[in-house]
Amino acid sequence: MRLAVLLSGVALYSALYAVVPLLPLLEGLFGAPPGAAGPGMGLPLLLLVLLSPLVPRLPLPPGLLLGSGLLLVGLGGVLGALAPSLPFWTLARLLQGVGAALVPGLSIALIPLLFPQKALEMAGVYMAGNVLGGGLGRVLAGLLAEGVGVRGALLALSFPALLLGGLVLRGPKALPPLGAPRYDLKALDLYLVGAILLFLNLFLANLLPYRLLELGFRPSQVGLVYLAYLFGIPGSALSGVLARRIGAVATFRLAFLLVLLGIGLLLLPPPFLVLGFVLEMAALFTAQSLASSAAGRRGAGVSGAYVASFYLGGTLAGFLYPFFLHSFPLGVGLGLLLSLLALLLAPVR
């Protein structure tokens, strides 16, 4: 059951983000105009923000909640694949959003209980699984769509969440109770850093393709630049090892020093710009692993609120980045200021 908790992020994010490269194809499938599938991306994240702090208050065993969440994510993916129209697909995505809200906060809070001697290392492994799931979902969806179509791709990438959810539900009592949730106001700095982490990730990643096309990159070359996300896997996995050796706060600050360097390199021409994006992604996920681990150690209430603030940061990034499309250096400056704030806070003790 401990392995199921570690793999929950792989199953969740591969199903949730599989639709990203398929959005134009989905709109074509349903005869909808470009951009009409956008609510199917934004609304599930909004549900994550709204529902994650409430999940720990549900009077149910964490195993039952976690298994049900994964099952709903998988079921929503299957229903979306079979949807007869775009509104039905969007409703299926809402079901996935509800299920997704049940998973990350509980998983983060369970890891210190399941791995008391290696909580830092396992938090890094869990975060690496999240990165892997998000990457696999996007890559496999595009490849499968060419072979078995959009519906077949969505079906295939929904099954891991269905299977893992069923496995957890077969033995929900195997996971330890989390106790009464506490919503600690002293963790406000941790919530703020959580919001900064996903904001920096998505804000700069959304601005980057416009900058690259402006510099003469072809669309296929722009796509390859996003392989930088894969460097989040070793960045996450190594976070616990480094924290054991030099301390969590020192590791977090080192990670954000590298984030600052990486963001600064975005102002230079290629290949330094690409190197900066790679460095930024690797270091961001290192810091994210440490922040998630700190939230998990404070219990389900704090971890749920942390997940909500994390996705709130991503939601704000989606709203704000269009205002910086014609001023990339100004966007980089905002990223540097927020990174400096996170470095000074370092709320991972």
C-alpha positions in Angstrom: 0.0 0.0 0.0 2.9 2.3 0.6 3.9 1.9 -3.1 0.4 2.8 -4.1 0.7 6.1 -2.3 4.0 6.8 -4.0 2.5 5.9 -7.4 -0.7 7.9 -6.9 0.9 11.1 -8.4 2.0 9.2 -11.6 -1.6 7.9 -12.1 -3.3 11.1 -11.3 -1.2 13.5 -13.4 -0.9 11.2 -16.4 -4.7 11.1 -16.6 -5.2 14.8 -15.7 -2.7 16.3 -18.2 -3.2 13.8 -21.0 -5.7 16.2 -22.6 -3.1 19.0 -23.0 -1.7 18.0 -26.4 -5.2 16.8 -27.5 -7.1 20.1 -27.0 -7.2 21.1 -30.7 -8.1 17.5 -31.6 -10.9 17.4 -29.1 -12.3 20.7 -30.4 -12.1 19.2 -33.9 -13.8 16.0 -32.8 -16.7 17.8 -31.3 -16.9 20.5 -34.0 -16.1 23.3 -31.5 -14.2 26.5 -32.2 -10.6 26.9 -31.1 -10.3 27.6 -27.4 -13.7 26.1 -26.5 -12.0 23.2 -24.6 -10.3 25.7 -22.3 -12.8 25.3 -19.4 -12.0 21.6 -19.4 -8.5 22.6 -18.4 -9.1 25.5 -16.0 -12.1 24.2 -14.0 -10.5 21.0 -12.7 -7.6 23.1 -11.3 -10.1 25.5 -9.7 -11.8 22.5 -8.0 -8.4 21.5 -6.7 -8.0 25.0 -5.2 -11.5 25.1 -3.6 -11.8 21.5 -2.4 -8.3 20.5 -1.2 -8.5 22.3 2.2 -11.9 20.7 2.9 -10.8 17.1 2.1 -9.1 16.4 5.5 -12.3 17.4 7.3 -14.3 14.5 5.7 -15.0 11.9 8.4 -13.7 9.0 6.3 -10.5 6.9 6.4 -7.7 8.3 4.2 -7.4 5.1 2.2 -11.1 5.3 1.3 -10.7 8.9 0.2 -7.4 8.3 -1.7 -8.8 5.3 -3.5 -12.1 7.0 -4.3 -10.2 10.0 -5.7 -8.1 7.9 -8.0 -11.2 6.0 -9.1 -13.0 9.3 -9.9 -10.1 10.5 -11.9 -10.0 7.3 -14.0 -13.8 7.2 -14.3 -13.9 10.8 -15.4 -11.3 10.1 -18.0 -13.3 7.1 -19.4 -16.5 9.2 -19.5 -14.6 12.0 -21.2 -13.3 9.6 -23.8 -16.8 8.4 -24.5 -18.5 11.8 -24.4 -20.8 12.7 -27.3 -20.2 16.4 -27.1 -17.9 19.0 -25.6 -20.2 20.0 -22.7 -20.4 16.3 -21.6 -16.6 16.1 -21.9 -16.3 19.2 -19.7 -18.6 17.7 -17.1 -16.4 14.6 -17.1 -13.4 16.8 -16.5 -15.2 18.3 -13.5 -15.5 14.8 -12.1 -11.8 14.4 -12.6 -11.2 17.7 -10.7 -13.2 16.4 -7.7 -11.3 13.2 -7.7 -8.0 15.0 -8.1 -8.7 17.1 -5.0 -8.8 13.9 -2.9 -5.3 12.8 -3.8 -2.3 15.1 -3.5 -3.0 16.6 0.0 -3.7 13.2 1.5 -0.6 11.6 -0.2 1.7 14.3 1.1 0.3 13.9 4.6 0.6 10.1 4.5 4.2 9.9 3.4 5.8 11.0 6.7 3.6 8.3 8.5 4.4 5.6 6.0 8.2 6.3 5.8 9.0 7.9 9.2 12.8 7.2 8.8 13.0 8.4 5.2 10.3 11.0 4.9 12.5 13.6 3.0 13.7 11.0 0.5 10.3 9.6 -0.1 8.8 13.0 -0.6 11.3 13.5 -3.3 10.5 10.2 -4.9 6.7 11.1 -4.8 7.4 14.5 -6.4 9.5 12.8 -9.1 6.5 10.5 -9.8 4.3 13.6 -10.2 6.7 15.0 -12.8 7.0 11.7 -14.6 3.2 11.3 -14.6 2.6 14.8 -16.0 5.3 14.2 -18.7 4.2 10.7 -19.6 0.6 11.8 -19.9 1.4 14.6 -22.4 3.8 12.5 -24.5 1.9 9.3 -24.6 -1.4 11.1 -25.4 0.1 12.6 -28.5 1.7 9.3 -29.6 -1.4 7.2 -28.9 -3.8 9.7 -30.6 -2.0 9.1 -33.9 -2.4 5.3 -33.5 -5.8 4.8 -31.8 -7.4 8.3 -32.0 -8.3 10.8 -29.4 -10.8 8.7 -27.6 -8.5 5.7 -27.5 -5.7 7.8 -26.1 -7.9 9.2 -23.3 -9.2 5.7 -22.5 -5.7 4.2 -22.3 -4.4 6.9 -20.0 -7.4 6.7 -17.6 -6.9 3.0 -16.8 -3.8 3.4 -14.5 -5.8 5.7 -12.1 -8.8 3.2 -12.3 -6.6 0.2 -11.4 -4.7 2.0 -8.7 -7.8 3.4 -7.2 -9.4 -0.1 -7.1 -6.3 -1.5 -5.5 -6.3 1.1 -2.7 -10.1 0.6 -2.1 -9.5 -3.1 -1.6 -7.5 -2.4 1.6 -8.3 1.1 2.7 -7.6 0.3 6.4 -4.0 -0.5 5.4 -3.2 3.2 5.5 -2.8 4.9 8.9 -5.3 7.5 10.2 -4.3 11.1 9.8 -6.0 12.5 12.9 -8.0 15.7 13.2 -6.8 18.3 10.7 -5.1 21.5 11.9 -5.1 24.7 9.8 -2.0 26.4 11.1 -1.9 30.1 10.5 1.9 29.9 11.3 2.2 28.1 7.9 1.2 31.2 5.9 4.8 31.5 4.6 4.6 27.9 3.4 1.3 28.5 1.6 2.8 31.6 0.0 5.9 29.7 -1.2 3.6 26.9 -2.5 1.8 29.5 -4.6 5.1 31.0 -5.9 6.4 27.5 -6.9 3.6 26.8 -9.4 3.3 30.4 -10.4 6.9 30.5 -11.5 6.6 27.1 -13.2 3.6 28.0 -15.4 4.0 31.7 -15.8 7.5 31.5 -17.4 6.7 28.3 -19.2 3.7 30.0 -20.8 5.7 33.1 -21.8 8.6 31.1 -23.2 7.1 29.9 -26.5 6.3 33.5 -27.6 9.9 34.4 -26.8 11.3 31.4 -28.7 9.2 32.0 -31.8 10.3 35.6 -31.7 13.9 34.4 -31.8 13.3 32.3 -34.8 12.6 28.8 -33.3 10.3 26.5 -35.3 7.3 25.1 -33.4 8.9 21.6 -33.3 12.0 23.1 -31.7 9.9 25.0 -29.1 8.2 21.7 -28.2 11.6 20.0 -27.6 12.6 22.8 -25.2 9.9 21.5 -22.9 11.8 18.3 -22.4 13.4 20.5 -19.7 10.6 19.3 -17.4 12.2 15.9 -17.3 15.1 17.4 -15.3 12.6 17.8 -12.5 12.8 14.1 -11.9 16.4 14.0 -10.7 15.8 17.4 -9.1 13.0 16.0 -7.0 14.6 12.6 -6.3 17.9 14.2 -5.0 16.1 16.7 -2.8 15.9 14.4 0.2 19.5 13.2 -0.1 20.8 16.8 -0.1 18.5 17.8 2.8 19.9 15.0 4.9 23.5 16.2 4.3 23.3 19.9 4.5 19.8 20.5 5.9 16.4 21.2 4.4 16.6 25.0 4.6 20.1 25.2 3.1 19.0 22.8 0.3 15.9 24.9 -0.4 17.9 28.1 -0.6 20.5 26.5 -2.8 17.7 25.4 -5.1 16.3 28.9 -5.3 19.7 30.4 -6.0 19.8 28.1 -9.0 16.3 29.1 -9.9 17.4 32.8 -9.8 20.4 31.9 -12.0 18.2 29.9 -14.4 15.6 32.7 -14.7 18.4 35.3 -15.2 19.7 33.2 -18.1 16.3 33.5 -19.9 17.3 37.0 -20.8 20.3 35.8 -22.8 20.2 34.4 -26.4 20.2 30.6 -27.1 21.7 28.3 -26.0 21.9 30.1 -22.6 18.2 30.7 -22.6 17.4 27.0 -23.0 20.0 26.1 -20.4 18.4 28.6 -18.0 15.0 27.0 -18.5 16.4 23.5 -17.8 18.2 24.8 -14.6 15.0 26.6 -13.5 12.9 23.5 -13.9 15.3 21.1 -12.1 15.8 23.5 -9.2 12.0 24.4 -8.9 11.1 20.7 -8.4 13.9 20.3 -5.8 12.4 23.2 -3.8 8.8 21.9 -4.4 9.7 18.5 -2.9 11.0 20.1 0.2 8.0 22.4 0.6 5.6 19.4 0.1 7.5 17.4 2.7 7.3 20.3 5.2 3.5 20.5 4.6 3.1 16.8 5.0 4.9 16.8 8.3 2.4 19.4 9.7 -0.6 17.1 9.0 -3.5 16.8 6.6 -5.0 20.3 7.3 -1.8 22.1 6.4 -1.0 19.8 3.4 -4.5 20.4 2.1 -4.2 24.1 2.4 -0.7 23.9 0.8 -2.1 22.1 -2.2 -4.8 24.7 -2.6 -2.4 27.6 -2.5 0.0 25.7 -4.9 -2.8 25.4 -7.5 -4.0 28.9 -6.8 -0.5 30.1 -7.9 -0.9 28.1 -11.1 -4.3 29.6 -11.7 -3.0 33.2 -11.2 -0.2 32.4 -13.7 -2.7 31.5 -16.3 -4.6 34.8 -15.8 -1.5 37.0 -15.7 0.9 35.8 -18.3 -1.0 37.4 -21.3 -0.2 40.8 -19.8 3.5 40.2 -20.2 3.5 38.8 -23.8 5.0 42.0 -25.2 7.4 42.6 -22.3 9.3 39.3 -21.7 12.1 41.0 -19.6 9.4 42.5 -17.3 8.0 38.9 -16.8 11.5 37.7 -16.0 11.9 40.5 -13.5 8.7 39.4 -11.8 10.0 35.9 -11.7 13.2 37.0 -10.1 11.5 39.0 -7.4 9.2 36.1 -6.4 12.2 33.7 -6.4 14.1 36.1 -4.1 11.1 36.2 -1.7 10.8 32.4 -1.7 14.6 32.1 -1.0 14.3 34.5 2.0 11.3 32.7 3.4 12.5 29.1 3.0 9.7 27.7 5.2 10.8 24.0 5.2 12.1 23.5 8.8 
